[in-house]
Amino acid sequence: MIQNIRLYLSRQASTVRQYLLQEIIFFLCGWIPSVVGIAIRGVVYRLILRMDGWAAIENGVRLRFAENISLHHGAYLDQGSYLHACAHGITIGKSSLIMHGAVLHVYNFRDLPRAGIWIGENCLIGEYSVIRGQGGVKIGNRVYASPFSQIIAVNHVFDDPDRSFIEQGITAEGITIEDDVWLGASCVITDGVHIGEGAVVAAGAVVTKDVPPHTVVAGVPARPLKQITGDFEPQNNVPVFFDPVKR
């Protein structure tokens, strides 16, 4: 029993003191709804995480190893999001949004050297998306990950047919996504992939190889469909509407 409790605590915070501090703060103000709760958490949560400027944290956000979480000015954590930030932690850049149900998980209990999640400015991680950062996930600026996207910087080894894959270890090469990339809904980005600037990954694609800049990829496994050249012709006379909000 005592050993199981110790194991549980070691998966929640770096020290027992830090765990108790986190849980007390969550109990006192983690549940408070509306802008009142956001304002209170914007002040009180500075005791358990790093906040540069003002960030908005909705009620019901779950944080583990909060001392390894860095939020820059304008960052937003939506209700129901979950951040588990073992060492090297999670950094969320200015004005980036983590939407409802998204999971950012640095499950680094193997002392992997590159583990961590770094998200740049003006990004959006859509509803119920998952980022696993054992090998390190580096996301540039203005990257939009649509709902149910998966960015998985870890993989199991299964080369030996005489042993279970859980006995064969893992690989964790890392994933890099450069600026201005759009990830379509339910796409999967696998470990070791580098996605170039301005690329588009179609909905449902499974990306197993690097994507060149300004390239649209689709399929399972994903393959290039076209280059983005700047030449645009509306199809079927369908009008194109542009978002007037400056991103």
C-alpha positions in Angstrom: 0.0 0.0 0.0 2.7 2.5 1.0 4.7 1.6 -2.1 1.7 2.2 -4.3 1.0 5.6 -2.7 4.6 6.6 -3.3 4.4 5.5 -6.9 1.2 7.5 -7.4 2.7 10.6 -5.9 5.8 10.3 -8.0 3.5 10.4 -11.1 1.7 13.6 -9.9 4.5 16.0 -8.8 8.2 16.3 -8.2 7.9 16.3 -4.4 5.2 15.5 -1.8 5.3 19.2 -0.8 4.6 20.3 -4.4 1.8 17.7 -4.7 0.1 19.0 -1.5 0.5 22.6 -2.7 -1.0 21.8 -6.1 -4.0 19.9 -4.6 -4.8 22.6 -2.0 -4.8 25.3 -4.7 -6.9 23.1 -7.0 -9.4 22.4 -4.2 -9.7 26.1 -3.3 -10.0 27.7 -6.7 -9.7 25.2 -9.5 -13.5 24.8 -9.6 -14.6 28.5 -9.6 -16.5 29.2 -12.9 -16.7 32.2 -15.2 -14.4 35.2 -15.5 -14.2 35.4 -11.7 -12.4 32.0 -11.5 -10.2 32.9 -14.4 -9.1 36.1 -12.6 -8.4 34.3 -9.3 -6.4 31.5 -11.0 -4.5 34.1 -13.0 -3.1 35.3 -9.7 -3.0 32.2 -7.4 -1.7 29.7 -10.0 1.5 31.6 -10.1 2.4 29.8 -6.9 2.6 26.5 -8.8 3.5 27.3 -12.4 5.4 29.9 -14.4 3.3 32.6 -15.9 4.7 35.4 -18.1 2.1 38.1 -18.2 -1.6 37.1 -17.9 -2.9 33.7 -19.0 -6.5 32.4 -18.8 -7.2 29.0 -17.1 -10.8 27.8 -17.1 -12.2 25.8 -14.3 -11.8 22.0 -14.5 -8.3 22.2 -16.1 -6.1 19.3 -14.8 -2.4 20.0 -14.2 0.3 17.6 -13.1 3.9 18.6 -12.4 2.6 22.2 -12.6 6.0 23.7 -11.7 7.2 22.5 -15.2 4.5 24.4 -17.0 5.2 27.8 -18.6 2.3 30.0 -19.9 3.1 33.1 -21.8 0.9 36.2 -22.0 -2.5 35.5 -23.6 -2.3 31.7 -23.4 -5.6 30.0 -22.8 -6.4 26.6 -21.3 -10.0 25.6 -21.9 -12.2 23.6 -19.5 -11.3 19.9 -19.4 -7.8 20.2 -20.9 -5.1 18.1 -19.2 -1.4 19.0 -19.0 1.1 16.5 -17.5 4.5 18.1 -17.5 7.3 15.9 -16.4 10.8 17.4 -16.7 11.5 19.4 -19.4 7.9 20.3 -19.2 5.4 22.2 -21.3 5.7 25.7 -22.7 2.8 27.5 -24.3 3.5 30.7 -26.2 1.7 34.0 -26.4 -1.9 33.9 -27.4 -2.0 30.2 -28.0 -5.2 28.2 -27.2 -5.5 24.7 -25.8 -9.1 23.7 -26.3 -11.6 21.6 -24.5 -10.5 18.0 -23.8 -7.0 18.4 -25.3 -4.2 16.3 -23.7 -0.6 17.5 -23.5 1.4 14.7 -21.9 5.1 14.5 -21.2 5.2 11.1 -19.7 9.0 11.0 -19.1 9.7 8.4 -16.5 12.6 6.9 -18.5 14.8 10.0 -18.3 14.5 10.6 -22.0 16.8 13.6 -22.9 14.6 15.4 -25.4 11.2 15.0 -23.7 9.0 18.1 -23.6 6.4 20.1 -25.5 7.1 23.5 -26.8 4.2 25.4 -28.5 4.9 28.8 -30.2 2.7 31.9 -30.5 -0.9 32.2 -31.8 -1.4 28.4 -32.1 -4.5 26.4 -31.6 -4.7 22.9 -30.3 -8.2 21.7 -31.1 -10.7 19.9 -29.0 -9.7 16.4 -27.9 -6.3 16.5 -29.6 -3.4 14.6 -28.0 0.3 15.6 -27.9 2.7 13.0 -26.4 6.1 14.5 -25.8 8.5 11.7 -24.8 10.8 12.4 -27.7 10.1 16.2 -27.7 7.5 18.1 -29.7 8.4 21.5 -31.1 5.6 23.5 -32.6 6.2 26.8 -34.3 4.0 29.9 -34.5 0.5 30.0 -36.0 0.0 26.3 -36.1 -3.6 25.0 -36.0 -4.3 21.5 -35.0 -7.9 20.6 -35.7 -10.0 18.5 -33.3 -8.9 15.0 -32.6 -5.4 15.5 -34.0 -2.7 13.3 -32.6 1.0 14.3 -32.4 2.8 11.3 -30.9 6.5 11.6 -30.3 7.0 8.0 -29.1 6.8 4.5 -30.6 7.2 1.0 -29.3 9.8 -1.4 -30.6 8.3 -4.7 -31.8 11.1 -6.4 -33.8 11.5 -9.6 -31.7 8.6 -12.0 -32.3 9.5 -14.0 -29.2 9.0 -11.1 -26.8 6.1 -8.9 -25.9 6.5 -5.4 -27.3 6.3 -4.0 -23.8 9.6 -5.7 -23.0 11.4 -4.3 -26.1 11.5 -0.6 -25.2 10.6 2.5 -27.1 11.9 4.9 -29.6 11.5 8.7 -29.0 13.0 10.7 -31.9 10.8 13.8 -31.6 8.5 15.8 -33.9 9.0 19.3 -35.3 6.2 21.3 -36.8 7.3 24.6 -38.3 5.4 27.9 -38.6 2.0 28.3 -40.4 1.0 24.6 -40.5 -2.6 23.4 -40.6 -3.3 19.9 -39.3 -6.7 18.6 -40.4 -9.2 16.9 -38.0 -8.2 13.4 -36.8 -4.8 13.4 -38.5 -1.9 11.5 -36.9 1.7 12.7 -36.8 4.1 9.9 -35.9 7.4 10.0 -34.2 10.5 11.3 -36.1 8.5 13.5 -38.5 9.4 17.0 -39.5 6.7 19.1 -41.1 7.9 22.1 -43.1 6.6 25.7 -42.9 3.2 26.4 -44.5 2.3 22.7 -45.0 -1.2 21.4 -44.8 -2.1 17.9 -43.5 -5.5 16.7 -44.7 -8.1 15.3 -42.3 -7.6 11.7 -41.3 -4.0 11.5 -42.8 -1.3 9.5 -41.1 2.0 11.2 -41.5 5.0 8.8 -41.3 7.5 10.8 -43.3 8.8 14.4 -43.4 6.5 16.9 -45.2 8.3 19.6 -47.3 7.4 23.2 -46.8 4.2 24.5 -48.5 3.0 21.0 -49.4 -0.5 19.4 -49.0 -0.4 15.8 -47.9 -3.2 13.3 -47.5 -3.9 9.6 -47.1 -2.8 6.6 -45.1 0.2 6.8 -45.1 0.2 10.5 -46.1 1.5 11.4 -49.6 2.0 14.7 -51.3 -1.1 16.0 -53.2 0.1 19.4 -54.3 2.4 22.3 -53.8 1.1 25.6 -52.4 2.3 28.1 -55.0 0.1 31.1 -54.4 -2.0 30.5 -57.6 -5.7 30.2 -56.6 -8.8 29.6 -58.7 -12.2 29.3 -56.9 -13.9 26.1 -58.0 -17.6 25.7 -59.1 -18.1 29.5 -58.6 -18.3 29.0 -54.9 -17.5 32.4 -53.2 -14.5 32.4 -50.8 -14.9 34.2 -47.5 -11.9 35.5 -45.5 -11.7 35.8 -41.8 -11.4 39.5 -41.1 -9.9 38.9 -37.7 -6.1 39.5 -37.7 -4.3 36.3 -36.6 
